[in-house]
Amino acid sequence: MTVPASSADDLRPRLQLALTEALRARDTAAVAALRAALDGGYIRALAVTSAKHSTLMPQLPTLAESGLSGFDATLSYGLLAPAGTPRPIIERLNKELRAALAMEEVRKRIIFEGGEPESTTPEEHAAIIDREETKWSTVIHGAGITLGE
């Protein structure tokens, strides 16, 4: 879904709609089935791949705690804007995103999906992208992974 930045007056409801649609687009049936299988004891979770404990399943150790020191593989989402977007628009988007992430309904939904709602500054998010790109490029090149012909 595209949310044009043409009008600052209606940015909050449009951003909330975009977040809601993005969350709905995920396969909630698959998440629900996985949760039911876990809760029913049909499968067992061994650890989380993040460096921090999961809010959804705080009893699970991290892979690092399970013996894979330094392991941290987390998925993050964020809003990106075209290069050259005026700083006031970036700041407004960040403010409204933070407001949306502070909403209990949004937080609960993200946690239900296995995520950890966390807001960052634009600079912090750029640093996360840079760090992840460096980390996974090293893994890909070190493993000799290439695109198929």
C-alpha positions, 0 to 999 in steps of 0.5 A: 500500500502506498501512503503519499506524503502530500497532506500532513493533516491526514497522515496519522490515519493513513499511516495507521491504515497502512500498518493495519493492512501490512499486518493483515497481509501476513499469513495470520492463519499460519501463525494461528496454526503454529500457535495452536500446535505449540499450545497443544504440545504437538510441536516444541519450540527450542529457542528464539533466534534473537539476542533477546527473549521473546515477549510472546514466549519469554520462557524460551532461551535464545540460541546464544544461551543455548550454546550458539554464542553471538547468534542473532537473526531477527527480522525488522520492518521499517518505513523508508522514504526516497532519498532527498525527502525533506527532513520535516516529512521524515520527522513527521512520519517517524512521529506518527509511526511511534504513535501507532506503535504505542497503540495497544492494539498494534503492539498486541498484534505485533507480539501475537505475530512473534514480533517485538514492537520497537521504534527507532529514530531514522538514524538508528534504523539506517544503522540497523540496515547497514549492520544487517547488510554487512552481517548477511553479506559476510555470511553469503560470501563466506558460504560461497552462495551465488545466484543460480544461472 
